[in-house]
Amino acid sequence: MDVFQELERLLDSAGVDDVGAASALTRGLKGRSGPVQVAVDEFMLDFLTLVFVIESGESAFEKPARELARTRLSNLQQMMSVAA
């Protein structure tokens, strides 16, 4: 399974236990161009926000937070394919 498929899987489960796994997966993407680094940071911020929303029981915000994190992941994946 590639990094982006694994990150997508983590978005589906998105619990506090998944933060370390997401961080480890994105760590391998760091050290690239400035825009890629920013995209990684934005994804991780949105992923952490999603986990916070889920863990705090704010179910009304879960769908929008999940969609935002998926959009950031898609943007990151596109940047990586262009950079390759």
Phi and psi in radians as a Rosetta constraint file:
Dihedral C 1 N 2 CA 2 C 2 CIRCULARHARMONIC -1.410 0.35
Dihedral N 2 CA 2 C 2 N 3 CIRCULARHARMONIC 2.996 0.35
Dihedral C 2 N 3 CA 3 C 3 CIRCULARHARMONIC -0.994 0.35
Dihedral N 3 CA 3 C 3 N 4 CIRCULARHARMONIC -0.764 0.35
Dihedral C 3 N 4 CA 4 C 4 CIRCULARHARMONIC -1.245 0.35
Dihedral N 4 CA 4 C 4 N 5 CIRCULARHARMONIC -0.604 0.35
Dihedral C 4 N 5 CA 5 C 5 CIRCULARHARMONIC -1.156 0.35
Dihedral N 5 CA 5 C 5 N 6 CIRCULARHARMONIC -0.704 0.35
Dihedral C 5 N 6 CA 6 C 6 CIRCULARHARMONIC -1.161 0.35
Dihedral N 6 CA 6 C 6 N 7 CIRCULARHARMONIC -0.711 0.35
Dihedral C 6 N 7 CA 7 C 7 CIRCULARHARMONIC -1.130 0.35
Dihedral N 7 CA 7 C 7 N 8 CIRCULARHARMONIC -0.670 0.35
Dihedral C 7 N 8 CA 8 C 8 CIRCULARHARMONIC -1.083 0.35
Dihedral N 8 CA 8 C 8 N 9 CIRCULARHARMONIC -0.732 0.35
Dihedral C 8 N 9 CA 9 C 9 CIRCULARHARMONIC -1.085 0.35
Dihedral N 9 CA 9 C 9 N 10 CIRCULARHARMONIC -0.710 0.35
Dihedral C 9 N 10 CA 10 C 10 CIRCULARHARMONIC -1.146 0.35
Dihedral N 10 CA 10 C 10 N 11 CIRCULARHARMONIC -0.587 0.35
Dihedral C 10 N 11 CA 11 C 11 CIRCULARHARMONIC -1.107 0.35
Dihedral N 11 CA 11 C 11 N 12 CIRCULARHARMONIC -0.576 0.35
Dihedral C 11 N 12 CA 12 C 12 CIRCULARHARMONIC -1.221 0.35
Dihedral N 12 CA 12 C 12 N 13 CIRCULARHARMONIC -0.649 0.35
Dihedral C 12 N 13 CA 13 C 13 CIRCULARHARMONIC -1.586 0.35
Dihedral N 13 CA 13 C 13 N 14 CIRCULARHARMONIC -0.682 0.35
Dihedral C 13 N 14 CA 14 C 14 CIRCULARHARMONIC 0.513 0.35
Dihedral N 14 CA 14 C 14 N 15 CIRCULARHARMONIC 1.247 0.35
Dihedral C 14 N 15 CA 15 C 15 CIRCULARHARMONIC -2.141 0.35
Dihedral N 15 CA 15 C 15 N 16 CIRCULARHARMONIC 3.015 0.35
Dihedral C 15 N 16 CA 16 C 16 CIRCULARHARMONIC -1.036 0.35
Dihedral N 16 CA 16 C 16 N 17 CIRCULARHARMONIC -0.541 0.35
Dihedral C 16 N 17 CA 17 C 17 CIRCULARHARMONIC -1.236 0.35
Dihedral N 17 CA 17 C 17 N 18 CIRCULARHARMONIC -0.265 0.35
Dihedral C 17 N 18 CA 18 C 18 CIRCULARHARMONIC -1.565 0.35
Dihedral N 18 CA 18 C 18 N 19 CIRCULARHARMONIC -0.185 0.35
Dihedral C 18 N 19 CA 19 C 19 CIRCULARHARMONIC -1.073 0.35
Dihedral N 19 CA 19 C 19 N 20 CIRCULARHARMONIC -0.811 0.35
Dihedral C 19 N 20 CA 20 C 20 CIRCULARHARMONIC -1.078 0.35
Dihedral N 20 CA 20 C 20 N 21 CIRCULARHARMONIC -0.711 0.35
Dihedral C 20 N 21 CA 21 C 21 CIRCULARHARMONIC -1.141 0.35
Dihedral N 21 CA 21 C 21 N 22 CIRCULARHARMONIC -0.764 0.35
Dihedral C 21 N 22 CA 22 C 22 CIRCULARHARMONIC -1.113 0.35
Dihedral N 22 CA 22 C 22 N 23 CIRCULARHARMONIC -0.713 0.35
Dihedral C 22 N 23 CA 23 C 23 CIRCULARHARMONIC -1.095 0.35
Dihedral N 23 CA 23 C 23 N 24 CIRCULARHARMONIC -0.762 0.35
Dihedral C 23 N 24 CA 24 C 24 CIRCULARHARMONIC -1.120 0.35
Dihedral N 24 CA 24 C 24 N 25 CIRCULARHARMONIC -0.704 0.35
Dihedral C 24 N 25 CA 25 C 25 CIRCULARHARMONIC -1.164 0.35
Dihedral N 25 CA 25 C 25 N 26 CIRCULARHARMONIC -0.733 0.35
Dihedral C 25 N 26 CA 26 C 26 CIRCULARHARMONIC -1.327 0.35
Dihedral N 26 CA 26 C 26 N 27 CIRCULARHARMONIC -0.383 0.35
Dihedral C 26 N 27 CA 27 C 27 CIRCULARHARMONIC -1.009 0.35
Dihedral N 27 CA 27 C 27 N 28 CIRCULARHARMONIC -0.617 0.35
Dihedral C 27 N 28 CA 28 C 28 CIRCULARHARMONIC -1.194 0.35
Dihedral N 28 CA 28 C 28 N 29 CIRCULARHARMONIC -0.288 0.35
Dihedral C 28 N 29 CA 29 C 29 CIRCULARHARMONIC -1.628 0.35
Dihedral N 29 CA 29 C 29 N 30 CIRCULARHARMONIC -0.247 0.35
Dihedral C 29 N 30 CA 30 C 30 CIRCULARHARMONIC -1.269 0.35
Dihedral N 30 CA 30 C 30 N 31 CIRCULARHARMONIC 2.879 0.35
Dihedral C 30 N 31 CA 31 C 31 CIRCULARHARMONIC 1.511 0.35
Dihedral N 31 CA 31 C 31 N 32 CIRCULARHARMONIC 0.098 0.35
Dihedral C 31 N 32 CA 32 C 32 CIRCULARHARMONIC -1.638 0.35
Dihedral N 32 CA 32 C 32 N 33 CIRCULARHARMONIC -2.769 0.35
Dihedral C 32 N 33 CA 33 C 33 CIRCULARHARMONIC -1.071 0.35
Dihedral N 33 CA 33 C 33 N 34 CIRCULARHARMONIC 2.811 0.35
Dihedral C 33 N 34 CA 34 C 34 CIRCULARHARMONIC -0.953 0.35
Dihedral N 34 CA 34 C 34 N 35 CIRCULARHARMONIC -0.827 0.35
Dihedral C 34 N 35 CA 35 C 35 CIRCULARHARMONIC -1.100 0.35
Dihedral N 35 CA 35 C 35 N 36 CIRCULARHARMONIC -0.610 0.35
Dihedral C 35 N 36 CA 36 C 36 CIRCULARHARMONIC -1.172 0.35
Dihedral N 36 CA 36 C 36 N 37 CIRCULARHARMONIC -0.736 0.35
Dihedral C 36 N 37 CA 37 C 37 CIRCULARHARMONIC -1.048 0.35
Dihedral N 37 CA 37 C 37 N 38 CIRCULARHARMONIC -0.746 0.35
Dihedral C 37 N 38 CA 38 C 38 CIRCULARHARMONIC -1.113 0.35
Dihedral N 38 CA 38 C 38 N 39 CIRCULARHARMONIC -0.736 0.35
Dihedral C 38 N 39 CA 39 C 39 CIRCULARHARMONIC -1.109 0.35
Dihedral N 39 CA 39 C 39 N 40 CIRCULARHARMONIC -0.685 0.35
Dihedral C 39 N 40 CA 40 C 40 CIRCULARHARMONIC -1.095 0.35
Dihedral N 40 CA 40 C 40 N 41 CIRCULARHARMONIC -0.817 0.35
Dihedral C 40 N 41 CA 41 C 41 CIRCULARHARMONIC -1.091 0.35
Dihedral N 41 CA 41 C 41 N 42 CIRCULARHARMONIC -0.711 0.35
Dihedral C 41 N 42 CA 42 C 42 CIRCULARHARMONIC -1.144 0.35
Dihedral N 42 CA 42 C 42 N 43 CIRCULARHARMONIC -0.722 0.35
Dihedral C 42 N 43 CA 43 C 43 CIRCULARHARMONIC -1.071 0.35
Dihedral N 43 CA 43 C 43 N 44 CIRCULARHARMONIC -0.828 0.35
Dihedral C 43 N 44 CA 44 C 44 CIRCULARHARMONIC -1.105 0.35
Dihedral N 44 CA 44 C 44 N 45 CIRCULARHARMONIC -0.666 0.35
Dihedral C 44 N 45 CA 45 C 45 CIRCULARHARMONIC -1.082 0.35
Dihedral N 45 CA 45 C 45 N 46 CIRCULARHARMONIC -0.773 0.35
Dihedral C 45 N 46 CA 46 C 46 CIRCULARHARMONIC -1.202 0.35
Dihedral N 46 CA 46 C 46 N 47 CIRCULARHARMONIC -0.618 0.35
Dihedral C 46 N 47 CA 47 C 47 CIRCULARHARMONIC -1.122 0.35
Dihedral N 47 CA 47 C 47 N 48 CIRCULARHARMONIC -0.789 0.35
Dihedral C 47 N 48 CA 48 C 48 CIRCULARHARMONIC -1.108 0.35
Dihedral N 48 CA 48 C 48 N 49 CIRCULARHARMONIC -0.652 0.35
Dihedral C 48 N 49 CA 49 C 49 CIRCULARHARMONIC -1.111 0.35
Dihedral N 49 CA 49 C 49 N 50 CIRCULARHARMONIC -0.770 0.35
Dihedral C 49 N 50 CA 50 C 50 CIRCULARHARMONIC -1.031 0.35
Dihedral N 50 CA 50 C 50 N 51 CIRCULARHARMONIC -0.821 0.35
Dihedral C 50 N 51 CA 51 C 51 CIRCULARHARMONIC -1.058 0.35
Dihedral N 51 CA 51 C 51 N 52 CIRCULARHARMONIC -0.752 0.35
Dihedral C 51 N 52 CA 52 C 52 CIRCULARHARMONIC -1.038 0.35
Dihedral N 52 CA 52 C 52 N 53 CIRCULARHARMONIC -0.801 0.35
Dihedral C 52 N 53 CA 53 C 53 CIRCULARHARMONIC -1.058 0.35
Dihedral N 53 CA 53 C 53 N 54 CIRCULARHARMONIC -0.795 0.35
Dihedral C 53 N 54 CA 54 C 54 CIRCULARHARMONIC -1.129 0.35
Dihedral N 54 CA 54 C 54 N 55 CIRCULARHARMONIC -0.835 0.35
Dihedral C 54 N 55 CA 55 C 55 CIRCULARHARMONIC -1.172 0.35
Dihedral N 55 CA 55 C 55 N 56 CIRCULARHARMONIC -0.487 0.35
Dihedral C 55 N 56 CA 56 C 56 CIRCULARHARMONIC -1.510 0.35
Dihedral N 56 CA 56 C 56 N 57 CIRCULARHARMONIC -0.073 0.35
Dihedral C 56 N 57 CA 57 C 57 CIRCULARHARMONIC 1.399 0.35
Dihedral N 57 CA 57 C 57 N 58 CIRCULARHARMONIC 0.300 0.35
Dihedral C 57 N 58 CA 58 C 58 CIRCULARHARMONIC -1.504 0.35
Dihedral N 58 CA 58 C 58 N 59 CIRCULARHARMONIC 1.243 0.35
Dihedral C 58 N 59 CA 59 C 59 CIRCULARHARMONIC -1.086 0.35
Dihedral N 59 CA 59 C 59 N 60 CIRCULARHARMONIC -0.459 0.35
Dihedral C 59 N 60 CA 60 C 60 CIRCULARHARMONIC -1.134 0.35
Dihedral N 60 CA 60 C 60 N 61 CIRCULARHARMONIC -0.435 0.35
Dihedral C 60 N 61 CA 61 C 61 CIRCULARHARMONIC -1.714 0.35
Dihedral N 61 CA 61 C 61 N 62 CIRCULARHARMONIC -0.094 0.35
Dihedral C 61 N 62 CA 62 C 62 CIRCULARHARMONIC -1.114 0.35
Dihedral N 62 CA 62 C 62 N 63 CIRCULARHARMONIC -0.844 0.35
Dihedral C 62 N 63 CA 63 C 63 CIRCULARHARMONIC -1.078 0.35
Dihedral N 63 CA 63 C 63 N 64 CIRCULARHARMONIC -0.866 0.35
Dihedral C 63 N 64 CA 64 C 64 CIRCULARHARMONIC -1.073 0.35
Dihedral N 64 CA 64 C 64 N 65 CIRCULARHARMONIC -0.679 0.35
Dihedral C 64 N 65 CA 65 C 65 CIRCULARHARMONIC -1.165 0.35
Dihedral N 65 CA 65 C 65 N 66 CIRCULARHARMONIC -0.694 0.35
Dihedral C 65 N 66 CA 66 C 66 CIRCULARHARMONIC -1.148 0.35
Dihedral N 66 CA 66 C 66 N 67 CIRCULARHARMONIC -0.734 0.35
Dihedral C 66 N 67 CA 67 C 67 CIRCULARHARMONIC -1.110 0.35
Dihedral N 67 CA 67 C 67 N 68 CIRCULARHARMONIC -0.716 0.35
Dihedral C 67 N 68 CA 68 C 68 CIRCULARHARMONIC -1.106 0.35
Dihedral N 68 CA 68 C 68 N 69 CIRCULARHARMONIC -0.779 0.35
Dihedral C 68 N 69 CA 69 C 69 CIRCULARHARMONIC -1.105 0.35
Dihedral N 69 CA 69 C 69 N 70 CIRCULARHARMONIC -0.691 0.35
Dihedral C 69 N 70 CA 70 C 70 CIRCULARHARMONIC -1.127 0.35
Dihedral N 70 CA 70 C 70 N 71 CIRCULARHARMONIC -0.680 0.35
Dihedral C 70 N 71 CA 71 C 71 CIRCULARHARMONIC -1.111 0.35
Dihedral N 71 CA 71 C 71 N 72 CIRCULARHARMONIC -0.764 0.35
Dihedral C 71 N 72 CA 72 C 72 CIRCULARHARMONIC -1.107 0.35
Dihedral N 72 CA 72 C 72 N 73 CIRCULARHARMONIC -0.684 0.35
Dihedral C 72 N 73 CA 73 C 73 CIRCULARHARMONIC -1.136 0.35
Dihedral N 73 CA 73 C 73 N 74 CIRCULARHARMONIC -0.718 0.35
Dihedral C 73 N 74 CA 74 C 74 CIRCULARHARMONIC -1.095 0.35
Dihedral N 74 CA 74 C 74 N 75 CIRCULARHARMONIC -0.741 0.35
Dihedral C 74 N 75 CA 75 C 75 CIRCULARHARMONIC -1.072 0.35
Dihedral N 75 CA 75 C 75 N 76 CIRCULARHARMONIC -0.742 0.35
Dihedral C 75 N 76 CA 76 C 76 CIRCULARHARMONIC -1.113 0.35
Dihedral N 76 CA 76 C 76 N 77 CIRCULARHARMONIC -0.746 0.35
Dihedral C 76 N 77 CA 77 C 77 CIRCULARHARMONIC -1.104 0.35
Dihedral N 77 CA 77 C 77 N 78 CIRCULARHARMONIC -0.723 0.35
Dihedral C 77 N 78 CA 78 C 78 CIRCULARHARMONIC -1.115 0.35
Dihedral N 78 CA 78 C 78 N 79 CIRCULARHARMONIC -0.732 0.35
Dihedral C 78 N 79 CA 79 C 79 CIRCULARHARMONIC -1.086 0.35
Dihedral N 79 CA 79 C 79 N 80 CIRCULARHARMONIC -0.696 0.35
Dihedral C 79 N 80 CA 80 C 80 CIRCULARHARMONIC -1.184 0.35
Dihedral N 80 CA 80 C 80 N 81 CIRCULARHARMONIC -0.623 0.35
Dihedral C 80 N 81 CA 81 C 81 CIRCULARHARMONIC -1.254 0.35
Dihedral N 81 CA 81 C 81 N 82 CIRCULARHARMONIC -0.570 0.35
Dihedral C 81 N 82 CA 82 C 82 CIRCULARHARMONIC -1.252 0.35
Dihedral N 82 CA 82 C 82 N 83 CIRCULARHARMONIC -0.688 0.35
Dihedral C 82 N 83 CA 83 C 83 CIRCULARHARMONIC -1.255 0.35
Dihedral N 83 CA 83 C 83 N 84 CIRCULARHARMONIC -0.354 0.35
